Amino acid sequence: VSDTTVWKALKERGIKPYREEFKFILKSENKLLRLAYCIERKDWTIVEWGNYGFTDEMSIEVGGLYRLHLVWRDSTERWHEDCVGAMKKQGISVMCWGMI
């Protein structure tokens, strides 16, 4: 089978290379806990939120190489487990932290 035949067959089925999507690594129970937290506070006023601060941290890989990864899929499989990656740092990294 030639390359052209394979390309045509994939195109006919709506399969083409897409940029790999990345998502946070969260367990199902953590997702449910976050949802419950948000639902409990959805009607809070500015005064109630005034007693809270939010923090976040971010690890930046020093000297890391950015590479575009492609995944062969159809348009409906964007968030399918086999088509989604999770980034993990492998080199030297710097940790940044902030609060609002």
N, C-alpha and C positions, 0 to 999 in steps of 0.2 A: 504494500500500500504506500502510495506516495504521500509526502507532506501535504500537498495541496488537497488530496482526498480527505485527509484527517481534518484539516482546517475547515473545509466545506461542511463536513459532517458535524463538527462542533458548532459552526455558525448556524446551521439549520436547526439545531436544538437549543439555540439561545445561549450557548456556553462561550464565554470569552474571558480573557485575563482581566482581573480587577485588582486594584491596589488592596493589599491585605488590611483588614480593619483590626484595630487593637482595642481591647477592653480591660477594665480592672479585673484583678483576680479576686473575686468575692465568692464565698460559699453561699449556698441558698439560705441558710439560717441568718447570715449577716445581712443579706438583702431584705429579709423579712423584718429584722430588727430596725434597720434604717427606715423602712416604710412605716412601721409602727410609730417610730419617733416623729416622723413628719406628720402623720395623721393626727397624733395627739396635740400638735402645736399649730395646726393649719389656721386656726382662727385667733391666734395670739395677737395682741396689740403691740404697737411700738414700745410702749412702756414695759410690757412683759419681756420683749426681746432685748431691752436695754440692760438686763442683768446677765446677758450671755455674751461670750466671745467665741469665735471660731478659729481654729488653728489648722494649718496644713503644712505638710513637709514635702519636699521634692528632692530626689537624688538626681544629680546631673553627672553623667559619665564624662570624665576628662579624656579627650583624645579618641572618643568612640567614633566609629564610622557609621554614617547613615546609609542604609541600603534600602532601596525600594524592593519590596517583596510582592510578587504577583500570585494570585490564587485563581485557578480556573474554576469558574462556577457560573450558574445562571443568576439573573437579577434577583430572584426570590431567596437566595441562600446567603445574603449579606451577613447575617448574624448567626449562621449555622456553626456549630462547634468546630466542625472540620475546616472552616474557612476563616476562623478568627485566631489571631495570635495574641500572646501576652509577652510584653517586653520584660526582659530581665537583664540587668546590668552585669557585665562580666569584668570590666577593668576598674581602674581607680575612679572613685566618684567623690563628689562634694555634696554634702547634705545642706539644704536650705530650709529654713523654717520661718513661718510668718503667722500673724494673728490679726484678725479684724474684729 
